[in-house]
Amino acid sequence: MQLYPIQAGNFKLDGGAMFGVVPKSLWTRTNPADSNNMIDIAARCLLIEDGNRLVLIDTGMGNKQSDKFYGYYFLWGDDSIDKSLAAYGFHRDDITDVFMTHLHFDHCGGSIQWNKDRTGYEPAFKNANFWSNIDHWQWATQPNQREKASFLKENILPMEASGQLKFTELSNNNILKNSDLGFDIFFADGHTDKQMIPMITYKDKTICFMADLLPTAGHLPLPFVMGYDTRPLLTLDEKAKFLNLAADNNYYLFLEHDAHNEIITVKHTEKGVRLKETFTCDTLFN
């Protein structure tokens, strides 16, 4: 098995929304804001090469939305999935599986693209299965008013129409062991219903793709919960459970949205679970 970080593009989000009720004077210590109160956000995806399978976890925003849409998110840098894949000798047509932690637009938008004459949509990975789970799929395709703006039908429905959509099993005790894709999955319901956190055994390490359970290293303190979360009190419990497991077992936490910290480990302290070490993907995966 080999792992590769895939950069799908950087953007900015409102720092207050990213940290909920936490005062700006606290969260800016780790996540400085610009003059518009926006903080740097990455869309760092992960590619798993395992035998004949190439599994891509999340796909970023994609490029099919309007300029007005992207204007809300202050895109920066020149990263793209295609450029990042090419750097490792791959093409999007090589991808066999696209695993989506959840179906918010900044995690799955790159899975679907315009067709050639821009009259409709098609899979951006024509040879891949697209993985979700049935509970989250129903949650996303029948969205509540709070999340409706994050579940864009053009990102979601074409997966089903293509015949390439598949569902993982669900777990009754948070963690699904021995999934179809060769890694375990931690299910978390605080941010959105049945978000999936992949836990990948890589050499002698467990690499956890944190998605929106832990967006950045600055979110390690338990009360530092995003305003976007639908069930913030549940997020508190899920974070506590997962971070304690991570500290006990020295998990390596792959941060999808942290523009400046790629992978971290954590430790127990008197103040709770806190940062232990930071790593680059190049250091850990090579």
Protein Blocks (a to p, Z undefined) as FASTA:
>chain_A
ZZddddebdcdddfklmnomacfklmmmmmccdfkopacdddddddddehjbccdehjbj
bjmbcfklmmmnopgdjbdfklmmmmnopafklpmbdcdfblcfklmmmmpccdfkopac
cdfblkbccdddfklmmmmmmccfklmmmmcfklmmmmmmnopaccddddfehpaghifn
opacdddfklpghiacddddehjbccddekjmlmblklmpmklccfkbmblmlmmmmmmm
mmmmmmmnopacddfklmkbmbdcddddfkbpcdfbdcdfklmmZZ
